[in-house]
Amino acid sequence: MKSVSFDSKNLTIPVTLLYDTREVAMAHEVAFLKSKNANNNLEFLDLSKTPDIASDYGVDAEGLGGEYKARDASGQMLTGLDALYAAHAAIGLGAWFEMCRVPGFMSKGTGIGPQG
């Protein structure tokens, strides 16, 4: 898995998350992000429903190839884990990614716990 290189201090709000609901995992993650987006710092663009504007974001209308894309208000484009990190940071959950970068932690079904 690629490590995250994005620095959330350089993020300008709002962030637009590009996704494709034909990708089941993306659809579930986006539903979670929408449920936490109380301040509307994150905008959502489902390219499966609006393929005609995909080129405005520099992506192919056929889909994202399983990768998230995000663009912040300054025009900074991010891909993959960086895009997902930016989306979480925009809604105040960037610390989740910071914690997951700490060696010794891994997902254990319903939560995070130290490897042991």
TIMI-2910 file (N, C-alpha, C, CB; in pm, 1 decimal, decimal comma, always signed):
<rs>
+----------+----------+----------+----------+----------+----------+----------+----------+----------+----------+----------+----------+------+
!      n_x !      n_y !      n_z !     ca_x !     ca_y !     ca_z !      c_x !      c_y !      c_z !     cb_x !     cb_y !     cb_z ! resn !
+----------+----------+----------+----------+----------+----------+----------+----------+----------+----------+----------+----------+------+
!    +83,2 !   -117,0 !     +0,0 !     +0,0 !     +0,0 !     +0,0 !    +88,3 !   +124,2 !     +0,0 !    -95,0 !     -0,7 !   +120,4 !  Met !
!    +52,5 !   +221,3 !    -83,3 !   +127,6 !   +345,8 !    -93,5 !   +111,3 !   +426,7 !    +34,6 !    +81,2 !   +427,8 !   -215,9 !  Lys !
!   +220,3 !   +484,7 !    +82,5 !   +208,2 !   +569,0 !   +200,4 !   +151,8 !   +704,7 !   +160,2 !   +344,7 !   +585,1 !   +270,9 !  Ser !
!    +88,7 !   +769,8 !   +254,4 !    +26,2 !   +898,3 !   +229,4 !   +131,9 !  +1007,6 !   +237,6 !    -88,5 !   +924,7 !   +329,7 !  Val !
!   +139,5 !  +1091,5 !   +133,7 !   +237,8 !  +1199,7 !   +132,1 !   +172,4 !  +1336,2 !   +149,6 !   +316,6 !  +1196,7 !     +2,3 !  Ser !
!    +42,2 !  +1342,4 !   +144,1 !    -32,0 !  +1466,6 !   +154,8 !    -17,4 !  +1527,6 !   +294,0 !   -179,1 !  +1443,1 !   +122,5 !  Phe !
!     -4,1 !  +1660,2 !   +301,0 !     +3,1 !  +1731,9 !   +427,6 !   -124,5 !  +1813,1 !   +442,5 !   +129,8 !  +1823,5 !   +434,8 !  Asp !
!   -206,1 !  +1779,7 !   +540,6 !   -337,1 !  +1844,4 !   +554,6 !   -327,0 !  +1993,0 !   +586,7 !   -416,9 !  +1775,5 !   +662,4 !  Ser !
!   -209,9 !  +2041,5 !   +627,7 !   -193,3 !  +2185,0 !   +654,2 !   -203,8 !  +2266,6 !   +525,7 !    -58,2 !  +2211,7 !   +722,1 !  Lys !
!   -184,5 !  +2202,7 !   +411,2 !   -191,1 !  +2270,8 !   +282,4 !   -328,7 !  +2261,0 !   +217,1 !    -87,1 !  +2214,0 !   +189,5 !  Asn !
!   -426,0 !  +2212,6 !   +289,4 !   -560,0 !  +2190,0 !   +235,9 !   -642,8 !  +2318,1 !   +241,3 !   -630,6 !  +2077,9 !   +313,6 !  Leu !
!   -709,3 !  +2350,4 !   +129,8 !   -802,9 !  +2463,2 !   +129,4 !   -943,8 !  +2408,9 !   +106,1 !   -764,4 !  +2568,9 !    +19,6 !  Thr !
!  -1035,2 !  +2457,8 !   +185,2 !  -1175,0 !  +2413,0 !   +186,7 !  -1255,4 !  +2496,9 !    +88,9 !  -1235,7 !  +2422,5 !   +329,7 !  Ile !
!  -1353,6 !  +2442,8 !    +20,6 !  -1401,2 !  +2304,7 !    +29,2 !  -1318,2 !  +2210,1 !    -56,8 !  -1547,2 !  +2297,1 !    -12,5 !  Pro !
!  -1331,2 !  +2083,6 !    -26,7 !  -1266,3 !  +1977,4 !   -102,8 !  -1375,6 !  +1903,7 !   -179,8 !  -1185,4 !  +1879,2 !     -9,0 !  Val !
!  -1350,4 !  +1879,4 !   -307,6 !  -1442,7 !  +1801,4 !   -389,9 !  -1386,5 !  +1661,1 !   -404,8 !  -1465,0 !  +1867,8 !   -529,5 !  Thr !
!  -1463,1 !  +1562,3 !   -361,5 !  -1422,7 !  +1422,6 !   -372,8 !  -1490,0 !  +1362,3 !   -494,7 !  -1458,6 !  +1342,7 !   -244,2 !  Leu !
!  -1409,0 !  +1309,1 !   -585,1 !  -1461,1 !  +1241,3 !   -703,6 !  -1459,5 !  +1092,6 !   -675,6 !  -1377,8 !  +1275,8 !   -831,7 !  Leu !
!  -1570,3 !  +1028,3 !   -704,4 !  -1582,0 !   +885,6 !   -676,8 !  -1676,3 !   +823,4 !   -778,9 !  -1632,5 !   +860,4 !   -531,8 !  Tyr !
!  -1687,6 !   +692,4 !   -771,8 !  -1770,7 !   +617,0 !   -865,2 !  -1850,3 !   +515,0 !   -784,3 !  -1683,9 !   +546,8 !   -976,4 !  Asp !
!  -1982,0 !   +534,5 !   -772,6 !  -2061,9 !   +444,5 !   -689,8 !  -2075,3 !   +304,7 !   -749,3 !  -2198,8 !   +503,0 !   -668,8 !  Thr !
!  -2025,0 !   +284,7 !   -870,9 !  -2021,0 !   +147,6 !   -924,2 !  -1916,9 !    +66,0 !   -850,1 !  -1990,5 !   +147,9 !  -1075,9 !  Arg !
!  -1825,3 !   +132,7 !   -780,2 !  -1725,7 !    +67,4 !   -694,9 !  -1788,5 !    +55,2 !   -555,8 !  -1588,3 !   +148,8 !   -690,7 !  Glu !
!  -1820,3 !    -65,4 !   -514,0 !  -1894,9 !    -87,7 !   -389,6 !  -1822,0 !    -30,3 !   -268,1 !  -1919,3 !   -237,0 !   -369,1 !  Val !
!  -1693,0 !    -51,9 !   -259,3 !  -1617,5 !     -0,5 !   -144,5 !  -1623,1 !   +152,2 !   -139,5 !  -1470,9 !    -47,9 !   -150,7 !  Ala !
!  -1614,7 !   +215,3 !   -255,3 !  -1624,2 !   +361,5 !   -260,2 !  -1761,5 !   +407,9 !   -213,2 !  -1596,7 !   +413,0 !   -402,8 !  Met !
!  -1865,0 !   +340,5 !   -255,9 !  -2000,4 !   +378,6 !   -217,7 !  -2017,4 !   +373,8 !    -65,6 !  -2103,0 !   +286,7 !   -285,8 !  Ala !
!  -1961,0 !   +272,7 !     -1,6 !  -1971,3 !   +260,6 !   +144,4 !  -1891,5 !   +370,9 !   +214,0 !  -1921,5 !   +122,0 !   +190,8 !  His !
!  -1771,3 !   +397,0 !   +166,5 !  -1688,4 !   +501,6 !   +227,7 !  -1752,4 !   +638,4 !   +209,9 !  -1547,0 !   +501,2 !   +166,9 !  Glu !
!  -1806,7 !   +665,1 !    +92,9 !  -1871,5 !   +793,4 !    +66,9 !  -1994,6 !   +810,8 !   +156,0 !  -1911,0 !   +804,6 !    -81,4 !  Val !
!  -2069,8 !   +705,5 !   +177,7 !  -2185,1 !   +714,0 !   +268,3 !  -2140,0 !   +753,4 !   +408,4 !  -2261,1 !   +579,5 !   +272,6 !  Ala !
!  -2028,3 !   +696,0 !   +453,7 !  -1973,4 !   +732,5 !   +584,5 !  -1931,7 !   +879,7 !   +586,2 !  -1852,9 !   +642,3 !   +619,6 !  Phe !
!  -1857,4 !   +922,9 !   +483,0 !  -1810,9 !  +1061,3 !   +477,5 !  -1928,2 !  +1159,6 !   +474,3 !  -1721,8 !  +1082,1 !   +354,8 !  Leu !
!  -2030,5 !  +1126,9 !   +398,3 !  -2149,1 !  +1214,0 !   +392,6 !  -2214,1 !  +1226,0 !   +530,0 !  -2251,4 !  +1160,0 !   +290,4 !  Lys !
!  -2215,7 !  +1118,3 !   +605,6 !  -2278,1 !  +1121,1 !   +737,9 !  -2201,1 !  +1207,1 !   +837,3 !  -2290,5 !   +980,7 !   +791,8 !  Ser !
!  -2074,1 !  +1233,9 !   +810,2 !  -1988,3 !  +1312,2 !   +900,2 !  -1961,6 !  +1453,5 !   +848,6 !  -1856,5 !  +1240,5 !   +920,7 !  Lys !
!  -2021,5 !  +1490,8 !   +737,9 !  -1992,4 !  +1618,2 !   +670,4 !  -2084,7 !  +1730,9 !   +719,1 !  -2006,6 !  +1601,6 !   +518,0 !  Asn !
!  -2088,8 !  +1753,5 !   +848,5 !  -2183,0 !  +1849,4 !   +907,9 !  -2159,9 !  +1993,0 !   +861,0 !  -2173,1 !  +1843,9 !  +1058,6 !  Ala !
!  -2036,4 !  +2032,3 !   +837,6 !  -2006,0 !  +2170,3 !   +798,5 !  -1999,6 !  +2190,7 !   +647,2 !  -1875,1 !  +2212,3 !   +859,7 !  Asn !
!  -2029,8 !  +2086,7 !   +572,3 !  -2025,8 !  +2092,5 !   +425,5 !  -1890,3 !  +2137,8 !   +371,2 !  -2133,6 !  +2186,1 !   +375,0 !  Asn !
!  -1783,5 !  +2094,7 !   +436,1 !  -1648,8 !  +2122,7 !   +388,1 !  -1606,9 !  +2027,9 !   +277,0 !  -1550,3 !  +2114,4 !   +502,0 !  Asn !
!  -1688,1 !  +1926,4 !   +254,6 !  -1658,9 !  +1825,2 !   +154,3 !  -1774,6 !  +1819,5 !    +56,0 !  -1634,3 !  +1686,3 !   +219,8 !  Leu !
!  -1741,4 !  +1831,5 !    -70,9 !  -1841,3 !  +1820,2 !   -176,7 !  -1820,0 !  +1687,0 !   -246,4 !  -1832,1 !  +1939,5 !   -278,0 !  Glu !
!  -1926,0 !  +1629,0 !   -296,1 !  -1921,5 !  +1494,6 !   -353,0 !  -1961,4 !  +1499,2 !   -499,4 !  -2013,6 !  +1398,7 !   -275,0 !  Phe !
!  -1883,6 !  +1430,4 !   -582,3 !  -1912,4 !  +1424,5 !   -724,4 !  -1901,7 !  +1280,0 !   -770,4 !  -1816,5 !  +1515,9 !   -804,9 !  Leu !
!  -2016,5 !  +1219,3 !   -795,3 !  -2023,1 !  +1080,1 !   -840,1 !  -2009,8 !  +1078,4 !   -992,0 !  -2157,0 !  +1011,3 !   -794,3 !  Asp !
!  -1895,5 !  +1034,5 !  -1040,9 !  -1870,8 !  +1035,0 !  -1185,2 !  -1954,0 !   +932,2 !  -1259,7 !  -1725,0 !  +1010,3 !  -1212,3 !  Leu !
!  -2012,1 !   +835,4 !  -1189,1 !  -2099,6 !   +741,2 !  -1258,5 !  -2231,6 !   +808,9 !  -1296,4 !  -2126,2 !   +617,0 !  -1170,4 !  Ser !
!  -2263,8 !   +918,6 !  -1229,3 !  -2387,4 !   +991,0 !  -1257,4 !  -2364,6 !  +1116,4 !  -1341,7 !  -2455,0 !  +1028,6 !  -1128,0 !  Lys !
!  -2239,6 !  +1166,0 !  -1344,5 !  -2207,9 !  +1288,4 !  -1419,1 !  -2080,0 !  +1269,7 !  -1502,5 !  -2191,4 !  +1408,2 !  -1321,7 !  Thr !
!  -2076,9 !  +1169,9 !  -1590,6 !  -1953,7 !  +1141,0 !  -1665,4 !  -1913,3 !  +1253,4 !  -1760,3 !  -1970,6 !  +1013,3 !  -1744,0 !  Pro !
!  -2006,9 !  +1338,9 !  -1799,6 !  -1977,2 !  +1445,3 !  -1894,9 !  -1883,8 !  +1552,1 !  -1838,0 !  -2105,4 !  +1509,8 !  -1940,4 !  Asp !
!  -1870,4 !  +1562,6 !  -1705,7 !  -1781,6 !  +1663,6 !  -1649,5 !  -1650,5 !  +1605,9 !  -1597,3 !  -1851,6 !  +1736,4 !  -1538,8 !  Ile !
!  -1629,2 !  +1476,6 !  -1617,8 !  -1507,2 !  +1412,1 !  -1569,5 !  -1381,9 !  +1480,0 !  -1622,7 !  -1506,5 !  +1265,6 !  -1608,7 !  Ala !
!  -1383,5 !  +1519,0 !  -1748,8 !  -1264,5 !  +1580,4 !  -1807,8 !  -1231,8 !  +1715,0 !  -1743,8 !  -1283,9 !  +1598,1 !  -1957,6 !  Ser !
!  -1330,1 !  +1781,6 !  -1683,6 !  -1304,0 !  +1906,7 !  -1611,7 !  -1209,5 !  +1884,0 !  -1493,6 !  -1436,0 !  +1968,4 !  -1562,3 !  Asp !
!  -1205,9 !  +1761,0 !  -1446,6 !  -1121,2 !  +1724,8 !  -1333,3 !   -999,8 !  +1641,8 !  -1376,0 !  -1202,5 !  +1647,9 !  -1230,5 !  Tyr !
!   -981,3 !  +1628,0 !  -1505,4 !   -865,8 !  +1555,9 !  -1556,9 !   -872,7 !  +1406,0 !  -1540,9 !   -744,8 !  +1604,8 !  -1491,0 !  Gly !
!   -993,9 !  +1351,1 !  -1537,0 !  -1010,1 !  +1206,3 !  -1524,8 !  -1094,6 !  +1153,5 !  -1639,1 !  -1073,8 !  +1169,4 !  -1389,7 !  Val !
!  -1091,7 !  +1024,7 !  -1656,3 !  -1163,7 !   +957,5 !  -1763,5 !  -1308,3 !   +933,2 !  -1722,7 !  -1095,3 !   +825,0 !  -1800,0 !  Asp !
!  -1399,9 !   +957,0 !  -1811,9 !  -1542,5 !   +938,3 !  -1784,2 !  -1578,1 !   +791,7 !  -1761,3 !  -1625,6 !   +993,8 !  -1898,8 !  Ala !
!  -1492,8 !   +700,3 !  -1801,4 !  -1520,1 !   +557,3 !  -1784,2 !  -1503,7 !   +511,6 !  -1640,3 !  -1429,0 !   +476,3 !  -1873,1 !  Glu !
!  -1451,2 !   +596,5 !  -1557,1 !  -1434,0 !   +559,3 !  -1417,2 !  -1299,5 !   +601,4 !  -1364,3 !  -1451,1 !   +411,0 !  -1399,7 !  Gly !
!  -1279,9 !   +575,0 !  -1239,1 !  -1158,7 !   +617,8 !  -1170,1 !  -1060,1 !   +503,9 !  -1148,6 !  -1194,2 !   +679,3 !  -1037,6 !  Leu !
!  -1092,9 !   +387,1 !  -1199,4 !  -1002,7 !   +274,0 !  -1181,5 !   -987,3 !   +233,3 !  -1035,9 !   -868,0 !   +306,7 !  -1238,9 !  Gly !
!  -1092,4 !   +255,7 !   -956,3 !  -1087,0 !   +216,9 !   -816,1 !  -1015,7 !   +315,8 !   -726,2 !  -1021,4 !    +85,9 !   -804,3 !  Gly !
!   -971,5 !   +429,3 !   -780,3 !   -901,6 !   +528,5 !   -699,7 !   -987,1 !   +652,2 !   -678,5 !   -769,6 !   +566,8 !   -765,2 !  Glu !
!   -976,6 !   +707,5 !   -558,5 !  -1041,1 !   +835,2 !   -531,7 !   -958,4 !   +946,0 !   -594,5 !  -1058,5 !   +858,6 !   -379,3 !  Tyr !
!  -1024,7 !  +1053,8 !   -628,7 !   -958,1 !  +1177,2 !   -670,3 !  -1022,3 !  +1287,0 !   -588,3 !   -971,1 !  +1204,2 !   -827,2 !  Lys !
!   -945,4 !  +1388,5 !   -554,5 !   -998,8 !  +1502,3 !   -481,4 !   -930,8 !  +1628,6 !   -530,8 !   -979,4 !  +1484,9 !   -328,8 !  Ala !
!  -1007,3 !  +1737,5 !   -527,5 !   -951,6 !  +1868,2 !   -561,8 !   -995,0 !  +1967,0 !   -455,0 !   -997,8 !  +1915,0 !   -704,1 !  Arg !
!   -896,1 !  +2038,7 !   -400,0 !   -932,6 !  +2137,8 !   -299,3 !   -960,7 !  +2272,1 !   -366,2 !   -820,7 !  +2152,1 !   -193,5 !  Asp !
!   -999,2 !  +2370,8 !   -287,4 !  -1041,7 !  +2500,2 !   -340,4 !   -930,8 !  +2573,2 !   -415,4 !  -1091,8 !  +2587,1 !   -228,2 !  Ala !
!   -804,4 !  +2541,2 !   -386,3 !   -692,8 !  +2605,5 !   -456,8 !   -660,4 !  +2536,5 !   -588,2 !   -569,3 !  +2607,2 !   -368,7 !  Ser !
!   -727,5 !  +2423,3 !   -616,8 !   -703,9 !  +2350,0 !   -740,4 !   -607,0 !  +2234,5 !   -726,8 !   -653,9 !  +2442,4 !   -843,6 !  Gly !
!   -555,8 !  +2211,9 !   -606,2 !   -464,3 !  +2100,4 !   -581,3 !   -538,0 !  +1968,2 !   -603,6 !   -406,3 !  +2107,4 !   -436,6 !  Gln !
!   -486,9 !  +1883,8 !   -693,8 !   -546,1 !  +1752,6 !   -721,6 !   -470,8 !  +1645,5 !   -644,7 !   -544,3 !  +1721,5 !   -873,4 !  Met !
!   -547,0 !  +1554,1 !   -587,0 !   -490,5 !  +1443,4 !   -510,3 !   -552,9 !  +1313,7 !   -559,2 !   -514,1 !  +1462,3 !   -357,3 !  Leu !
!   -477,6 !  +1205,4 !   -545,6 !   -522,2 !  +1075,4 !   -594,4 !   -502,5 !   +969,6 !   -486,6 !   -446,5 !  +1036,3 !   -722,9 !  Thr !
!   -588,7 !   +869,5 !   -486,7 !   -572,5 !   +752,6 !   -400,5 !   -583,9 !   +785,4 !   -253,0 !   -440,3 !   +688,1 !   -426,6 !  Gly !
!   -487,3 !   +735,6 !   -173,9 !   -489,8 !   +757,9 !    -29,8 !   -478,3 !   +905,3 !     +5,2 !   -378,2 !   +680,6 !    +36,9 !  Leu !
!   -402,7 !   +981,5 !    -74,2 !   -392,8 !  +1125,0 !    -48,8 !   -529,5 !  +1191,3 !    -60,7 !   -293,4 !  +1190,2 !   -145,9 !  Asp !
!   -607,5 !  +1152,1 !   -160,1 !   -742,6 !  +1207,1 !   -178,8 !   -834,0 !  +1168,1 !    -63,6 !   -802,6 !  +1158,7 !   -311,7 !  Ala !
!   -824,8 !  +1044,4 !    -20,2 !   -907,8 !   +998,5 !    +90,3 !   -868,1 !  +1068,6 !   +220,9 !   -896,3 !   +845,7 !   +105,9 !  Leu !
!   -739,5 !  +1087,9 !   +240,6 !   -690,0 !  +1160,9 !   +357,4 !   -743,3 !  +1304,3 !   +355,0 !   -534,5 !  +1160,5 !   +361,0 !  Tyr !
!   -737,0 !  +1369,7 !   +239,7 !   -787,2 !  +1507,3 !   +227,3 !   -936,3 !  +1513,9 !   +258,5 !   -760,6 !  +1562,0 !    +85,8 !  Ala !
!  -1011,9 !  +1416,4 !   +212,2 !  -1155,7 !  +1412,9 !   +239,2 !  -1182,2 !  +1401,5 !   +388,9 !  -1221,9 !  +1295,7 !   +164,7 !  Ala !
!  -1108,8 !  +1313,9 !   +455,3 !  -1125,9 !  +1298,5 !   +600,2 !  -1081,3 !  +1425,4 !   +673,5 !  -1046,0 !  +1176,2 !   +651,4 !  His !
!   -970,1 !  +1484,7 !   +630,1 !   -920,6 !  +1607,1 !   +694,3 !  -1021,0 !  +1720,9 !   +678,8 !   -784,5 !  +1648,1 !   +634,7 !  Ala !
!  -1086,0 !  +1729,6 !   +564,5 !  -1182,4 !  +1836,5 !   +538,7 !  -1299,4 !  +1832,1 !   +636,5 !  -1234,2 !  +1826,9 !   +395,8 !  Ala !
!  -1334,9 !  +1714,0 !   +683,7 !  -1448,5 !  +1702,2 !   +775,8 !  -1403,2 !  +1680,8 !   +920,4 !  -1539,1 !  +1587,0 !   +732,7 !  Ile !
!  -1274,6 !  +1704,1 !   +945,1 !  -1224,4 !  +1697,4 !  +1081,8 !  -1181,6 !  +1560,4 !  +1128,8 !  -1326,4 !  +1747,3 !  +1172,5 !  Gly !
!  -1166,8 !  +1465,8 !  +1036,6 !  -1125,9 !  +1329,9 !  +1073,9 !   -986,4 !  +1294,8 !  +1022,3 !  -1226,7 !  +1229,1 !  +1020,9 !  Leu !
!   -905,3 !  +1395,4 !   +995,4 !   -769,7 !  +1370,9 !   +945,9 !   -683,0 !  +1296,6 !  +1045,6 !   -703,9 !  +1501,0 !   +910,1 !  Gly !
!   -712,5 !  +1311,3 !  +1174,1 !   -635,6 !  +1241,9 !  +1277,2 !   -645,0 !  +1090,7 !  +1261,3 !   -683,9 !  +1282,8 !  +1415,8 !  Ala !
!   -756,0 !  +1042,7 !  +1202,9 !   -772,5 !   +899,3 !  +1176,2 !   -656,7 !   +849,9 !  +1089,5 !   -909,2 !   +870,9 !  +1106,3 !  Trp !
!   -627,3 !   +923,0 !   +984,5 !   -517,6 !   +882,5 !   +897,2 !   -383,6 !   +898,6 !   +965,7 !   -519,8 !   +962,8 !   +768,6 !  Phe !
!   -366,9 !  +1001,8 !  +1044,6 !   -241,5 !  +1019,3 !  +1117,8 !   -217,5 !   +901,2 !  +1210,0 !   -243,0 !  +1150,4 !  +1198,2 !  Glu !
!   -321,9 !   +858,1 !  +1281,4 !   -308,1 !   +745,1 !  +1372,4 !   -275,0 !   +616,8 !  +1295,9 !   -436,5 !   +726,5 !  +1454,0 !  Met !
!   -338,6 !   +597,6 !  +1181,1 !   -316,7 !   +474,9 !  +1104,5 !   -176,2 !   +467,4 !  +1046,3 !   -418,5 !   +464,5 !   +992,9 !  Cys !
!   -106,4 !   +579,8 !  +1041,2 !    +30,4 !   +580,9 !   +990,2 !   +131,9 !   +541,2 !  +1096,6 !    +64,3 !   +718,0 !   +936,0 !  Arg !
!    +87,9 !   +529,5 !  +1222,4 !   +177,2 !   +493,4 !  +1331,6 !   +208,6 !   +344,3 !  +1322,1 !   +114,0 !   +528,4 !  +1469,7 !  Val !
!   +336,4 !   +308,2 !  +1316,3 !   +370,9 !   +165,2 !  +1310,5 !   +315,2 !    +90,8 !  +1432,0 !   +524,4 !   +146,8 !  +1303,0 !  Pro !
!   +264,2 !    -29,0 !  +1406,8 !   +214,1 !   -111,4 !  +1516,1 !    +63,9 !   -115,9 !  +1526,9 !   +269,2 !    -63,3 !  +1643,1 !  Gly !
!     -6,5 !    -41,8 !  +1442,3 !   -151,7 !    -44,3 !  +1444,3 !   -204,6 !   -111,1 !  +1319,2 !   -208,3 !    +96,8 !  +1457,3 !  Phe !
!   -316,1 !   -178,4 !  +1333,8 !   -380,4 !   -241,5 !  +1219,9 !   -530,1 !   -251,8 !  +1246,2 !   -319,5 !   -381,0 !  +1192,3 !  Met !
!   -606,9 !   -267,1 !  +1142,0 !   -750,5 !   -280,6 !  +1156,2 !   -782,9 !   -419,8 !  +1208,1 !   -822,0 !   -253,8 !  +1022,3 !  Ser !
!   -875,6 !   -426,5 !  +1302,1 !   -918,5 !   -556,3 !  +1356,9 !  -1069,6 !   -563,0 !  +1355,9 !   -864,1 !   -577,9 !  +1501,3 !  Lys !
!  -1127,8 !   -571,3 !  +1237,2 !  -1272,0 !   -587,3 !  +1227,0 !  -1350,9 !   -464,5 !  +1264,3 !  -1315,1 !   -698,9 !  +1311,5 !  Gly !
!  -1378,8 !   -447,8 !  +1392,1 !  -1462,7 !   -336,1 !  +1435,6 !  -1382,9 !   -221,4 !  +1493,8 !  -1562,4 !   -383,4 !  +1536,8 !  Thr !
!  -1251,7 !   -227,3 !  +1489,0 !  -1174,4 !   -117,3 !  +1547,0 !  -1027,4 !   -126,8 !  +1517,0 !  -1193,9 !   -112,8 !  +1694,8 !  Gly !
!   -954,0 !    -41,6 !  +1580,6 !   -810,2 !    -34,5 !  +1562,8 !   -744,2 !    -84,7 !  +1690,5 !   -764,4 !   +110,4 !  +1528,4 !  Ile !
!   -642,0 !   -164,0 !  +1675,8 !   -570,4 !   -212,6 !  +1791,7 !   -424,5 !   -237,2 !  +1756,7 !   -635,0 !   -340,1 !  +1845,4 !  Gly !
!   -339,5 !   -241,8 !  +1856,3 !   -197,9 !   -264,4 !  +1827,9 !   -172,3 !   -404,9 !  +1776,8 !   -114,8 !   -239,2 !  +1952,0 !  Pro !
!    -74,2 !   -415,5 !  +1688,0 !    -35,2 !   -548,2 !  +1642,2 !    +34,0 !   -617,2 !  +1757,3 !    +56,9 !   -541,8 !  +1516,1 !  Gln !
!    +12,7 !   -744,9 !  +1772,3 !    +76,0 !   -806,4 !  +1887,2 !    +98,0 !   -945,6 !  +1875,7 !     +2,8 !   -785,1 !  +2002,1 !  Gly !
+----------+----------+----------+----------+----------+----------+----------+----------+----------+----------+----------+----------+------+
</rs>
